[in-house]
Amino acid sequence: PPRILTLEEPVLHLEHCIAFAVHGNPAPTLHWLHNGQVLRETEIIHMEFYQQGEVSEGCLLFNKPTHYNNGNYTIVATNQLGSANQTIKGHFLEKPFPVLLNFFYFLFVTSKFLCLDTKTFSFQVSIAVGLAAFACVLLVVLFIMINKYGRRSKFGMKG
């Protein structure tokens, strides 16, 4: 029956690679699972391996993986005498979280726990909204000033 000799965490070469080696006679068929679901190979995720005697060595290759590709990867080797599988965790990128959302999360969620009554919370929210409105008005005024006075030539010559 097949036996999985090695299964390594993802390493970046030209592409990210989950290296593996499988022993079996007759040669086993190989397929992959991602978080328990059958992994469909595409141009972005594909397997390359070569057979050397009774050992198959290769890589599950990832071309520029994102946080969607994080998860558990399981190799399944099957032949007429049985099957074997082994799982490894693949972590490529952190899930992005925009800075602006972090600010509002901090502003509203943490201040909600810090204040003791709803009046204080309402006051904090109104100050935050007022500051945001002031910043927007300031940006609009600066934009108008730059457009109006920024186009004049320094020497009074027309080009």
C-alpha positions as CSV (number, residue, x, y, z in Angstrom):
1,P,0.0,0.0,0.0
2,P,1.1,3.6,-0.4
3,R,3.0,5.4,2.3
4,I,3.7,9.1,2.5
5,L,7.4,9.6,3.2
6,T,7.5,13.4,3.5
7,L,5.1,16.3,3.5
8,E,6.6,19.8,4.1
9,E,5.2,23.2,4.9
10,P,4.9,25.7,2.0
11,V,8.2,27.2,0.9
12,L,8.7,30.0,-1.6
13,H,11.0,29.2,-4.5
14,L,9.8,30.6,-7.8
15,E,6.3,29.6,-6.7
16,H,5.1,28.5,-3.3
17,C,5.7,24.7,-3.0
18,I,4.3,22.0,-0.7
19,A,6.9,19.3,-1.2
20,F,6.0,15.7,-0.8
21,A,7.3,12.2,-1.4
22,V,5.1,9.1,-1.6
23,H,6.2,5.4,-1.8
24,G,4.0,2.7,-3.3
25,N,4.0,-0.4,-5.6
26,P,2.0,-0.3,-7.8
27,A,2.4,3.5,-8.2
28,P,-0.3,5.3,-6.4
29,T,-2.6,8.0,-7.8
30,L,-2.4,11.3,-6.0
31,H,-4.9,14.0,-5.3
32,W,-5.3,16.8,-2.9
33,L,-7.9,18.2,-0.5
34,H,-8.1,21.7,0.7
35,N,-10.0,22.0,4.1
36,G,-11.6,18.6,3.4
37,Q,-12.8,19.5,-0.1
38,V,-11.4,18.1,-3.3
39,L,-8.8,20.6,-4.7
40,R,-9.3,21.3,-8.3
41,E,-6.1,22.1,-10.1
42,T,-5.9,25.3,-12.1
43,E,-3.2,27.5,-13.6
44,I,-2.7,29.0,-10.2
45,I,-2.6,25.8,-8.2
46,H,-1.2,22.6,-9.8
47,M,0.8,19.5,-8.9
48,E,4.1,18.5,-10.5
49,F,5.8,15.3,-9.6
50,Y,8.1,12.6,-11.1
51,Q,8.3,8.9,-10.5
52,Q,11.7,7.4,-9.5
53,G,11.2,3.7,-9.0
54,E,8.6,3.2,-6.3
55,V,8.8,6.8,-5.0
56,S,6.9,9.8,-6.4
57,E,8.4,13.1,-5.5
58,G,7.0,16.5,-6.3
59,C,5.3,19.7,-5.3
60,L,1.9,21.2,-5.0
61,L,2.6,24.6,-6.6
62,F,0.9,27.9,-5.9
63,N,1.4,30.9,-8.2
64,K,1.0,34.0,-6.0
65,P,-1.4,32.6,-3.3
66,T,-3.6,34.9,-1.2
67,H,-5.3,34.6,2.2
68,Y,-8.0,32.5,0.4
69,N,-5.5,29.8,-0.1
70,N,-4.7,29.5,3.7
71,G,-5.9,26.2,5.3
72,N,-5.3,22.5,5.6
73,Y,-3.9,20.6,2.6
74,T,-4.2,16.9,2.6
75,I,-2.4,14.6,0.1
76,V,-4.3,11.3,-0.6
77,A,-2.3,8.5,-2.2
78,T,-4.3,5.5,-3.5
79,N,-3.5,2.2,-5.2
80,Q,-5.0,-1.3,-5.4
81,L,-3.6,-2.3,-2.1
82,G,-4.9,0.7,0.0
83,S,-4.6,4.4,0.6
84,A,-2.7,6.8,2.8
85,N,-3.2,10.5,3.6
86,Q,-1.4,13.2,5.5
87,T,-2.4,16.8,6.2
88,I,-0.3,20.0,6.6
89,K,-1.3,23.6,7.3
90,G,-0.6,26.1,4.6
91,H,-0.4,29.7,5.6
92,F,0.4,32.2,2.8
93,L,-1.0,35.7,3.7
94,E,-2.8,37.4,6.5
95,K,-6.4,38.4,5.8
96,P,-6.4,42.1,4.9
97,F,-8.2,44.5,7.1
98,P,-8.3,48.2,6.0
99,V,-6.9,50.8,8.3
100,L,-10.0,53.0,8.2
101,L,-12.1,50.1,9.4
102,N,-9.6,49.4,12.2
103,F,-10.0,53.1,13.2
104,F,-13.8,53.0,13.3
105,Y,-13.8,49.6,15.0
106,F,-11.5,51.0,17.7
107,L,-13.5,54.2,18.0
108,F,-16.9,52.7,18.4
109,V,-16.3,49.3,19.9
110,T,-13.7,50.2,22.5
111,S,-15.3,53.5,23.4
112,K,-18.6,51.6,23.9
113,F,-16.9,49.5,26.6
114,L,-15.0,52.4,28.1
115,C,-17.9,54.7,28.7
116,L,-20.4,54.1,31.5
117,D,-23.6,55.7,30.1
118,T,-25.1,56.4,26.8
119,K,-24.8,60.2,27.1
120,T,-21.0,59.9,27.3
121,F,-21.0,57.5,24.3
122,S,-23.2,59.9,22.3
123,F,-20.9,62.8,23.1
124,Q,-17.9,60.8,22.0
125,V,-19.6,59.8,18.7
126,S,-20.7,63.4,18.0
127,I,-17.1,64.7,18.6
128,A,-15.8,62.0,16.2
129,V,-18.4,62.9,13.5
130,G,-17.6,66.6,14.0
131,L,-13.9,66.1,13.6
132,A,-14.5,64.0,10.5
133,A,-16.7,66.7,9.0
134,F,-14.2,69.4,9.8
135,A,-11.4,67.4,8.1
136,C,-13.6,67.0,5.0
137,V,-14.4,70.7,4.8
138,L,-10.7,71.5,5.2
139,L,-9.7,69.2,2.4
140,V,-12.3,70.7,0.1
141,V,-11.2,74.3,0.8
142,L,-7.5,73.3,0.3
143,F,-8.5,71.6,-3.0
144,I,-10.3,74.8,-4.2
145,M,-7.4,77.0,-3.2
146,I,-4.8,74.8,-5.0
147,N,-6.9,74.8,-8.2
148,K,-7.6,78.5,-8.1
149,Y,-4.2,79.9,-7.2
150,G,-1.9,77.0,-8.1
151,R,-2.1,77.4,-11.9
152,R,-0.5,80.9,-12.1
153,S,2.9,81.3,-13.5
154,K,5.6,82.6,-11.2
155,F,6.8,85.1,-13.7
156,G,3.5,86.4,-15.0
157,M,4.2,84.9,-18.5
158,K,1.5,83.0,-20.4
159,G,2.7,79.8,-21.9
